[in-house]
Amino acid sequence: DSGQGENTLKALLNLALLVHTGGEGSVSLYPPREHCNSQGVNDMGVTPDFLPGYRSVEDPAAREALAK
């Protein structure tokens, strides 16, 4: 790790703010994750707090839907 990740991300965010004029369309960034495939792990619900689709494990309806 070069230690430049945070500075690079800040520079990209500043560039996005400069490019966005407030009109139609949008400017967005897809920030890189710290670890390979951490996005997929989160999407699939392989976390202690969320089911697939970022539904809370505390939500009975979400648990019921997953059980089916």
N, C-alpha and C positions, 0 to 999 in steps of 0.2 A: 504494500500500500504506500503510495507516494505521499499521502496526507493531503492531497489536493482535491479530493472528492467534494468536500464541503464548499470550498472556494469555487470549484467548477459549477456546482449546482446553483450557488448564489448568483454567479455570472449569467447562467442560463435563465434564471428567474428574472433577473434585471432586463435581459434582452427581450424576454417575452412581454414584460411590462412596457418596454419602449415600442415594440412592434404593434401591440394591441392599441387600436385607435378608438375603441368604444363603439364602432359601427357594427354592421352585420358580420357574422362569422366569429370565429374565436381563435385564440392562441392558447395552446395547452402544451404541457410537458408531461412526458412519461418518465418519472425519475427512476433510475436504476435501483434495484434492490441490493441489499448488502450480500445476500447469499444466493447462489444459483437456485432457481425454481422456487424461491420463497413465495412468489405470486401464486403459483399453482398449488402449493401447500395450503395457502390461505383460502383460495377459491374452492378447494375440495373439502374444507372444514376440518383439516387435520391440525386443529388447535384446541386448547382446553375450553375456550369460551364460545366458539362459533361452530355451527353446522355448515354444510355446503350452502353456498349462496349468502354467506355472512349472516345467517339467521341465528339468533341467540339460542344457546342450549337451555335457557330459562323459559323459552316460549313453548308452551304445551302444543300449540297448533303446528309449529315447525317440527317438533319431535314426532307428532302424529303423522304429518305428511311424509317425513323421512322413513317412518316405520312401514308405510304402505309400500 
